[in-house]
């Protein structure tokens, strides 16, 4: 089985996006990608060739209601509405993130597909979470962006 390096995978992403990540980010193997208004951090996984995708969905202004916490926990545990991604709170319990991990055997194309999956799942969760009074999303779509939704803008963040 072939293992692809972080650099090989990001080179593949760069070709698809028509953008190049900053050299410093490539060296430290952590790159932030902005797609529309969603910030996604791509990092090298613990094993050579594996990757970690991470998107912060938003912040909790006050403690989450039990029914909402159960909804998050059920979705996460059973894999309902997460597409294989994981919902997680930060250590302080204030920010809610979506994570995806790929193994060392994942090709750049498979990682590209996982990136799309993470984006799709994040967009769907944002549609739901924006309705919660205790939640503030970090990425939102304006009416103009929603109208032009099929057209995605992407760039590496320096």
C-alpha positions, 0 to 999 in steps of 0.5 A: 500500500502506498503512503502519500506525504502531507506535501503530496496531498497538499500539492494535489489540493493546490492543483485542484484549487488553483492556489498554493499554500504558504511555504512556512505552513507546508514546513510545519505541516499545518495549513488553514484553508478557507472555503467560502467562509468556512475555515478548515485546518489540515494537519499531518496525522500521527502516522506518515500519510494520515491527515486530520481535518478540523473545522470550528463550527462556532461558540457556545454563549452559555451552557447548552441545554440538555436536549441539544447536548443529547442531540449532539451526543446521539448524532456523534455516537451513532454517526447520524448526520456526521458522515463519519466525522466527529463533533467535539467541544474544546477543553473549555467546552466553548467551541464546537468543532468538526473533525475528520481523520484519514489513514496513512493509506488514503490517497490524495483523491480520497483525502480530497473527498474527505475534505468535501465531506467535512465541508458538506457536513459542516454546512448542514450542522451550521444550518441547524446550529444557527437556530440554537439560541446558545450558539454563535456560528463562526461561518455564515453564508450571506443571502448573496452566497446562498444564491450562488452556492454552487460556486465555491471560493477557496484559498489557503490562508497565509 
